[in-house]
Amino acid sequence: MIIMIKHLSASFAVTVAVFTTFPAGAAESWWPQFRGPNCSGVSESAKPPTEFAPGTNQLWKISAPPGASSPCVWRDWIFLTAFEDGKLETLCYARRDGKLLWKADAKAEKVEDFNTSEGSPAASTVATDGKHVVSFFGSCGLICYDTKGKELWRHALPTAQTAGSFGTGGSPIIVDGLVLVSRDQITGCSLLAVDLKTGEKVWEAARSDVSPGFGTPIFWKNEGAKEIVVPGSFKLKGYDLKTGAERWSLAGMPSFTCTTPVVGPDMLYFAGWAPGKEAGTGPSWEGMVKPADKNNDGVVTLEEAKAAHFDAFFKSLDFNGDGKLTPEDLTSMQAMMAKGENVLVALKLGGKGELTESNLAWKQTRGLPYVPSPLYYRDRVYLVRDGGIVSSFDAKTGQPHYQQERIDAIGSYYASPVAADGRIYVASLNGRVTVLAAGGETPKILHRADFGERISATPAPVGDRLYLRTATALYAFGK
């Protein structure tokens, strides 16, 4: 049967993105992909602890190899991907005690270029339906295992060439027997659908007019039509699930998208922000690059960038790809970024073709997130942005309940917010997790925990537990 997640305060049902056969009673034992059901970040059945920290309500802690993927959970298993000793691996742990049950080497012939300080070639979260465990690596493609680690199939793909050589960011999803993955890269962007049982390509939709992004596709039932919605730089698009045909496109999106849309009862919500649109937010020659030009020749080499400690961003700043940085690179980048629009939109059902503002129920332009995806929870849309700034909007009208309020957890945010049992869990990149009460006219902080190390993976609330991956460990918390 198709599991339906019923919202507590509205008479609607959202069909989860893993359109497949779930076992009866599985509602408290799965978080099947990035951000759980349909990438929503919401569990309506989980009751994780409010208070937790290293040593507090800690059920277990294990060492975890490097990687940026988030925990994927099904019944007795937790799946992660990792990059260690030059190998790209899928790992399976026991939920009970964190014991490593198996790991599988992707055997990639080449590892994609990635940002060594901010990214990872193991950033994509695993997707599962309880029988198939699907990993995606931009370095080599899709690989499917059974729950015991036996490889069932692989769909090889060329090594990705991503924007700024940052590395692949989007994750695969499973819908109606298809595995879908967005292949947004420098050239040849596409949305790919393969058969879950065989790994054979079912269709591939070219995305030639979309600049590369890093979001994950989601499923949307748009007035009866089954669609896959994919964010991209400058445009948000909807595709027919069965054929891959483009059904609609919404322009006016950010120049650089890292976030993933979410679905409400009768609207779809997307929020994104990219530097460069507002004055002073993008990289500049004078502010960032010129100080590294020690010989004042108007050119910064990779060696000079290394000496100035920003070599990890060298390729992303080398706009024309000639292996050196000049003022023209930064000018061209700023011009491109300025074309985007930073915005939160509520998209109404039923749109087709080239959409306009008439297809929007409302929009907002303040408090927008760079990397964390928006959260739809109990008739509200929540945003978290760098600096520990949170906002809450009425999902129907867009009116703010509160906007750009600080929660005293400064720094950048890569993990997306998740919600369960009337609480919202927010993790900062520098390792502070904040628990907020859902609702209210101001953000009410229920708990804070400091892990003392980087957190880029999104937490997973499942059953009465919260699973959290840090830079070096995987935790399970419960009462």
N, C-alpha and C positions, 0 to 999 in steps of 0.2 A: 504494500500500500504506500501511497505517497504521504509522508509525514507532513502535517500542517502545524505551524506554530501560531497559536492564537494569542493575540495581543490582549493584555489584561483589561484595558480600559476602552477598547474599540472593537466593534464587531467586524473584524476582518481576519483573513488568514493569509500569510505570506508563505508561499511554497519555497522550501529551502533549495539552495543551489545544487545540492546533491540529489537530484531527481532520480531516485533509485529505490530499491527495496530495503527498508530498514526493519530490523527485528523489533517485535513488540516490546515495549518497555525500555527502548534504547534512549529515550529522551534525556536521561541524566548521564549517559555514558558516551557521548560523542561530541566532538568539536572538529568537524571533518575536513577542514581546510583553513586557509588564511582567514582569520576573524570569525571562524565558526560558520553557522548556518547562513548561506548566501552572502558571506563576507560581511554580515551585519554587525558583528561585534556583540551580539545580544544572546544570552541564554535566558529563557523564561522559566526554566526549571532548576537551574543551579543555585546553590546556597553556599557560596564560598565564605570563608571567614572575613570579618571586617578588620580584625586586628591580626597582624602577622609581621614578621621580620625575621632575619636570621636568628634562629634560636627561640622564636616565639611562634607558637602554633605550627612549627616546622615538623612535618611528618618525615621527610627525608631530604637530603641534598646529595647530589652526585657531581662529579667533575664532568663537564661537557666540552667536547672539542670546539674549536672556533667555527663560527657560522652566524648568519643573521636571520635564518628562517625561524618562524614561530612554532610553538608546539601544536601538533595535529594529534587529536586524541580519538580513539575508538575502543570502547569496552576496556579491555585489559592492557591496551598498548598506547604508547606515546611515540610519535614519529618526528624525527628531526633530520635536517641535512647538515653537513659539515664539510670544511675544507682543512685538511691537516696533512702535513708531510707530502704536499703536492697531490693528494688524492681528494676527489670529490666523492662523498659517501652519503648513503641513507642509513639512518640508525633507528633501531626499535628498542624501546625501554619498557619494562614492566611498570604499570601504574602503581602496583602495590608497594614496591620498594625502590624503584628506579634502576633495577638490575638491567644491564645491557643484554638483550635477548639475541640480537643479530645486527650485523652491519654489512652493507654491500657497496663495493667499489663501482663507481660509474664507468671506470676505465676510459676516461676522456683522453683523447690523443693530444688535445691542446686545451689549456685553460684560458678562458676569455680575459681580455684586459679588464681590470677593475681598480677602483680607487682603494689604495692600500690602507688609508686611514679611516675612510668612512664607509666603504663598501665591502662586499664579499662575493666570490663566485658561488657561494652556497647561501643565497639570500631568499630564494623562492621556497615557500612553505609547501609541504606535501599535501596532497588531496587523497582521500580514501572513501570508499563506500562499505568498508568492512570486509571486503574480499580482495579488492585491488588497492595497492598502495602506489601512487603515481608521484614520481619526483620529476622536477624539471630543472635542468641546468643549462644556462645559456651557452655553456662550453660545448655541449654535445647533444642536447635534445631531451626527449621524454623517455623515462624508463619506468616500467610497471613491474611490481613484485606482488607475490601473494603475502599473506600476513606472517608467513614463516621465513620470508626473505628470499624465496625462489624467484628468479627473474622469469616473468611471463612473456614480455615483449619489450622491444625498444623501438622508438621512432627517432632515428638519427636526424639531426639538423646541423647545418653549418654553424661554426663558432660565431656567436653574436658579436657584432660591432656596435656597441651602444653609444649614445650621445655622451661626448666628453670622455669616452672609455670608462664610464663610471661602473659599468657592470649591470647585469640583468636584475630587475627588481620585481617584476610581476610574478604572480603564482598561478598554477593551473587550477581549474575547477572542474567538477564532474556534474553534468546535467543530462538527464534522459539518455544515459548510455553513451554519452560523448565526453571526451576530455577536451577542454578548450583552454588555449593559452594565447596570450597576446604577444606577438613577436615584433615589438616596436624597437627598431634600431635605426642606424644612420640612413640606410637605404633598404628598400624592400620590406617596409612595415606590413604586417599582415595579422589576421586573426585566424588561427588554425584549429580545426576540429578533427579529432581522430577517434576511431571506434575504441571504446573502453575494453572490449574483450580481445581485440586483435592488434590494436595499435596502428591499423591502416588508416590513411587519410580519407576522411569523408568529404570535407571541403576546406578550402582556404580562401579567405576574403582579403584582397589587396587593400591596403590603407595608404594609397599613394599620396593623398593630400593631407596627411596627418604627420606632424613632426613627432619624433620619438617621445614617449612618456614611460612612466614606471608603475602605473596602476595595474590592478587586477580586474579581469572581467567579472560581471555579475549577471544573474538571471533576472528578468523582469517580465511579468505577464501583463502586457500592455493592451488592455481591452480585449483579452482573449488571445492575442498574438504572443507566442513565446519568443522572446528576444534575448539576445546577449548584448549588454551595454558595456562599451569599452571607452575609458577615458583616454585622451591623447592631447598633446600640446595643440592649443588653439581650437580643438573641436572635441565634442562629446558625441558618440555615435551609437546607434542601435542596429543590430543585425538579426535577420531571421535565423532562429535556432536550427531549423532543418536544412536550409540551403546556403546560409551565409550571405544572402542578399542584403544589401544595405537598405534599411527601412526609413531611417531618419538621421539627420545630422544637425547639431546645435553648435554654431560658432560663438565666438566671444568668450573663449576659455583662456586660462593662463598660458603663458608661453612655454611653461615647463611644468608637467603634471606628475606628482608623485602619489596622489591620493586615489581612492577607490570610491565609487558612488555607493549609496545605500537606498533601500526601498522602504517606503511607508505604505499605508493602506491604499492610497489613491494617488500617490506622487512618488517621484524619484528625486533624490537629493544629491547634489554634487557640490563640493567646496574645494577650492584650490587657490594657492597663492604662489607666485614665483618672484624672485628678485628682479629688479630692473624696471618695473612699471612705475613705482614711486621713486622720486628723486633720492639718490643716495643709497639705494638698496642693492644695486648691482655692483659687480667688481669694476674697478676703474684702474687705468694706467697709473695715474698719480697716486692713488691711495694704496694700491696693493702691489703693483708690479714694478714700477719705476725704482723704488728703494733697492731692489735686487740688481739693478743695472749698474754694477760697480764701475765699469769703464765708460759709462755715459755715452754708449754708441747707439742708443735707442732700440736696442735689441736685448732680450733676456733669453739666455740659453737654458737648457735643462740643468746644466751644472750650476748656473747661477741661481736657479730656482731651488735646487737642493740646498745650496748654502743658505738660502733665505727660508728654508723649511716649508715651502709650499709646492714641492715637486709632485705631491699626490694629486694636485689640481692642475698640473701643467697642461695635460692633454685637453682638459675641459676649457681651458683659457685659450688654447691654440685654435682659434676659430677657423682659420683656413687650412690647418693641418700641415703647415710647412716645417714644423719642428722647431719653431722659435716664436717668441712673443714680441709683438710690436704694438704701438698705440692703435694701429688699424684693427688688430684682432679685438681689442676691447671696445672700440667704437662700433664695429660690426655686431658684436655680441649685444651691446646695449641697444642698438637699433632693432635687433630681432626680438629681444625681451620686451621692448616697449610696445610691440604689436599685440601682446596678450592682454587679457582682462582678468584681473583677480576678483573672484566672485563666489558667492554661495547662491545656488539657484534651486528652486522647487519646480520641477518639470511636471506638467499635468499629463494625464493619460491621453492617448489617442493621436498624438502627433505623427505626421508622415512627411517625408521629403525634407526640404530645407526649413528648419524651424525658425521662428522669430520670437520676439518677446511676448507675443500674444499666446504662446504656448507655455509661458511661465506663470505660475501662481503668484510668485514673489521672488525677490532676490535681496541679498545683503552684500555689503562690500567691506565690512569691518570685522576684525577678529579672526581672519582667515588662516587656515593651517597650511604649512608648507609640506610636511611629510605625513602627519597623522590624518587618517581618513575621518570624515564626519560620522557621528553616531546618531541614529534615530532610535529613541527610547521613550515609550509612554507619552506619545503625542508631543514630543519635543525633539529638536535637533541640537546636538551639542558639538562644539568645536573646541579644539585645544591647539594652541599655537606656541611657538618658541617664546621663552621667557616665563613660562608657567601662567599663561593667560587663557582663560576659559570663557565661553559664551554659551547662552542657552536661548533658543528661539521657539516660539510657538510654531508647530509643524504645519498648521493650516494657513496661518496668516503671515508668518515671518516676523511678528512683533517680538522684540527682545524681552525675555524675562530678566536676563542680565547680560551684559556685553563687556568683553575685555576686562574681566575681573582677575586679579592676580591670586594665585593659590600658594605663594611663598615657596615655590619649587622652581627656581630659575634654571636657565640653560636651554639647550635644544631638546626637541622631542621627535623621535623617530617612530616609537611604538604608537599604535592607534588605541584610543580609549575603548574599553569594553564595559558591558553592563550586566548585572545579575542581581536579583533579589532587592531591587530598589537602590542599588549602589552603582557607582561608576568608578572604574579603576584606571588610573592614568600613570604612566611611567615615563620619567624623563631620561634622557640619554646619559646623564651623569649618575643615574642609579637611585633616584628617589621616586618612590611610588606613593601616590596620594589617592585616598579613597574619599569620594564625594557622595553626599546624599543626592539621589535623583530628585528633581523638582525644586521648588523654592524660588524666591526672588533674589537670592544671593547664593553663591556657592557655599555650601556647608561642608566643612572638612571633618570627616569622621575619624581619619587615621592617617598617619604618615609613617613610612618605613624607609630607611636608608640602607642600600645594599653596598655602597662603597665602590661600585664598579659599573661599567657601561651596561645599559639595557637598551637594545635596539629592537628586540623581538617583542611582539604583542602577546600579553598574557592570555591564558586560556582558563575560563571558569567552567568547571565540569563537575556535576554532582555536588558534593559538599567540599570540593577542593579548588584551589587555585594553583595552576602550574605556571611557573615563571622561569624564563631563560635569561641569564646574565651572560657577560662576556666569557665566564669560565665555568659556570655551573647551571644545573637544572634543579629547581626547587619544587617540592610539593607542600602546600600549606593546607591545613584543615583543623577543625576544632577538636 
